[in-house]
């Protein structure tokens, strides 16, 4: 009888998700998938759990709250998109690759910038703010290191912060502003092909603007 009471007490604290295999990683995947199609405000704890096929209480069990779960989503995507600041190599080639990596990131994380602006920026947690700041400093540090390894002076002088803001803004708006983009092109336009052309245009624009004349 005592063992039964202990078992009941343990099960009360943890939702029964074993039958569907809904764990921590499954909730992160579910939240990430929802953020591809929905604005962050609509990605609720209930919506995430439902998409994962589990109980909303799982969000509280694994993360404490929805905000912490969304931070984990941001950190997961950030790790995929991050690149160590270079200490050698061809700065022009590395700049080109990083521009394309940023475009891939914005396509794989459709509402990531909006998530940070609308949701995570308002967090009261110092730890979360520090994590977000560290993650967002990564591209700025990358661009700064490009300048330091540019021994031949191929690049003109630029502000790493401004370059990061320009690249992320240029790449992100094509994704998040897709309704406007589609309205401006002929009906039936191949949007995937248009996206590739746009990315090539941005690469040419930035490289020509940053090459020292």
C-alpha positions in Angstrom: 0.0 0.0 0.0 2.8 2.4 0.9 4.6 1.6 -2.4 1.4 2.4 -4.3 1.1 5.8 -2.6 4.7 6.7 -3.4 4.2 5.7 -7.0 1.0 7.8 -7.3 2.9 10.8 -5.8 5.7 10.5 -8.3 3.3 10.1 -11.3 1.4 13.2 -10.1 4.5 15.4 -10.6 5.3 14.0 -14.0 2.8 13.8 -16.9 2.4 10.4 -18.4 4.1 10.8 -21.8 5.7 7.4 -22.0 3.1 5.9 -24.3 3.7 8.5 -26.9 7.4 9.1 -26.4 7.0 12.8 -26.0 10.1 14.1 -24.3 12.1 17.3 -24.1 13.6 17.1 -27.6 10.2 16.4 -29.1 8.8 19.6 -27.6 11.7 21.6 -29.0 11.1 20.2 -32.4 7.4 20.8 -32.2 7.9 24.5 -31.2 10.4 25.0 -34.0 8.1 23.6 -36.6 5.2 25.8 -35.4 7.5 28.9 -35.6 7.9 28.2 -39.3 4.3 29.0 -39.9 3.0 30.9 -36.9 3.9 34.2 -35.2 5.4 33.6 -31.8 2.3 34.8 -29.9 0.4 31.9 -31.4 3.0 29.3 -30.4 1.5 28.6 -27.0 2.4 25.8 -24.6 -0.8 24.0 -25.5 -0.2 24.4 -29.2 3.4 23.0 -28.8 2.3 20.0 -26.7 -0.6 19.3 -29.1 1.7 19.4 -32.1 4.1 17.0 -30.3 1.3 14.7 -29.4 1.6 15.2 -25.6 0.1 16.9 -22.5 0.6 20.7 -22.1 1.9 19.9 -18.6 5.0 18.5 -20.3 6.2 22.0 -21.1 6.1 22.9 -17.3 7.7 19.6 -16.4 10.7 19.8 -18.8 11.2 23.6 -19.0 9.3 25.3 -16.2 7.4 27.6 -18.6 6.9 28.4 -22.3 9.5 31.2 -22.3 12.3 28.8 -21.3 11.2 26.4 -24.0 11.3 29.1 -26.6 14.8 30.1 -25.4 15.9 26.5 -25.9 14.6 26.6 -29.5 16.5 29.8 -30.1 19.7 28.3 -28.7 19.3 25.1 -30.7 18.9 27.0 -34.0 21.7 29.4 -32.9 24.1 26.5 -32.5 23.3 25.3 -36.0 23.9 28.7 -37.5 26.9 29.7 -35.4 30.5 29.9 -36.8 33.7 30.4 -34.9 35.4 33.7 -35.6 38.1 32.9 -38.2 41.8 33.4 -37.4 43.0 32.7 -41.0 41.7 32.2 -44.5 40.5 34.3 -47.5 38.3 37.0 -46.0 36.3 37.5 -49.2 35.5 33.8 -49.6 34.6 33.5 -45.9 32.4 36.6 -46.1 30.6 35.0 -49.1 30.1 31.7 -47.2 28.8 33.5 -44.1 26.3 35.5 -46.2 24.9 32.3 -47.6 24.9 30.7 -44.1 22.8 33.6 -42.9 20.3 33.1 -45.7 20.0 29.4 -44.8 19.5 30.3 -41.2 16.6 32.7 -41.9 14.9 30.1 -44.1 15.3 27.4 -41.4 14.1 29.7 -38.7 11.3 31.7 -40.3 10.1 33.6 -37.2 13.3 33.6 -35.2 14.0 37.3 -35.3 10.4 38.0 -34.4 10.6 35.5 -31.6 13.5 37.4 -30.0 11.9 40.8 -30.5 8.4 39.9 -29.5 8.9 37.3 -26.8 12.4 36.8 -25.5 13.5 40.5 -25.4 10.9 41.0 -22.7 12.2 38.3 -20.4 13.1 39.3 -16.8 15.6 36.4 -16.5 19.3 37.7 -16.5 20.4 34.2 -17.6 18.2 34.3 -20.6 19.3 37.8 -21.5 22.9 36.8 -21.2 22.4 33.7 -23.4 20.7 35.8 -26.1 23.3 38.4 -26.0 26.1 35.9 -26.4 24.4 34.2 -29.3 23.7 37.4 -31.1 27.3 38.6 -30.6 28.6 35.6 -32.6 28.1 37.1 -36.1 29.4 40.5 -35.0 32.6 38.9 -33.7 32.8 36.8 -36.9 32.8 40.0 -39.1 35.2 41.7 -36.8 37.7 38.9 -37.2 37.4 39.1 -41.0 38.9 42.5 -40.7 41.8 41.3 -38.5 42.8 38.5 -41.0 42.5 40.8 -44.0 46.3 41.1 -44.4 46.1 42.1 -48.1 43.6 44.8 -47.5 40.9 43.3 -49.8 38.1 44.7 -47.7 37.3 48.3 -47.2 36.8 49.5 -43.6 33.3 48.6 -42.2 31.5 48.4 -38.9 30.9 44.7 -37.9 27.7 45.5 -36.1 26.3 47.5 -39.0 27.2 44.7 -41.4 25.5 42.1 -39.2 22.3 44.2 -38.9 22.3 44.7 -42.7 22.8 41.0 -43.6 20.3 39.7 -41.1 17.7 42.3 -42.1 18.2 41.8 -45.8 17.9 38.0 -45.6 15.1 37.9 -42.9 12.7 40.3 -44.7 12.6 38.2 -47.8 11.2 35.3 -45.6 9.0 37.2 -43.1 7.9 39.7 -45.7 7.0 37.0 -48.3 3.3 38.2 -48.6 4.6 41.6 -49.8 7.2 40.0 -52.1 4.6 37.8 -53.7 2.3 40.8 -54.2 5.1 42.6 -56.1 6.0 39.8 -58.6 3.8 38.3 -61.4 1.3 35.6 -60.4 2.8 32.2 -60.7 6.4 33.3 -60.0 8.6 30.4 -58.8 9.4 31.8 -55.3 12.2 29.3 -54.7 14.0 30.4 -57.9 13.3 34.0 -57.0 14.8 33.5 -53.5 18.0 32.1 -55.1 18.2 35.0 -57.5 17.7 37.4 -54.6 20.4 35.7 -52.5 22.9 36.0 -55.5 21.9 39.7 -55.9 22.6 40.4 -52.2 26.0 38.6 -52.3 27.0 40.7 -55.3 25.8 43.8 -53.7 27.6 43.3 -50.4 30.8 42.0 -51.9 31.1 44.8 -54.4 30.3 47.3 -51.6 32.9 45.9 -49.2 35.8 45.3 -51.7 38.4 47.9 -51.4 38.7 49.8 -54.7 
